[in-house]
Amino acid sequence: MTKALQQAIRDSDLSQNEIARRAGIDAGQVCRFVNGQRGMTLATAARVGDVLGLEIAIRPKRRRKGR
């Protein structure tokens, strides 16, 4: 999930500052997250996802046959 959200931020037409402003978080937090220096809580990731038009979802793992 982390890599996908970092890439979505990079690929966005919005600047990191604008994403942070719209999500109501510090711009430095977005920058450190994208650079792999810090993590992001699920709640914050969901807010950033909302800004980017993404749905953050947790799903059960698929079971392999025979397990």
DASULUR-V497934 format. One record per backbone hydrogen bond with DSSP energy under -1.0 kcal/mol. NH is the residue of the N-H (numbers start at 1). CO is the residue of the C=O. If there is no record, write none. Layout:
# DASULUR-V497934
NH & CO
NH & CO
This chain:
# DASULUR-V497934
5 & 1
6 & 2
7 & 3
8 & 4
9 & 5
10 & 6
11 & 7
19 & 15
20 & 16
21 & 17
22 & 18
23 & 19
24 & 20
25 & 20
30 & 26
31 & 27
32 & 28
33 & 29
34 & 30
35 & 31
36 & 33
37 & 32
38 & 32
45 & 41
46 & 42
47 & 43
48 & 44
49 & 45
50 & 46
51 & 47
52 & 48
54 & 49
67 & 64
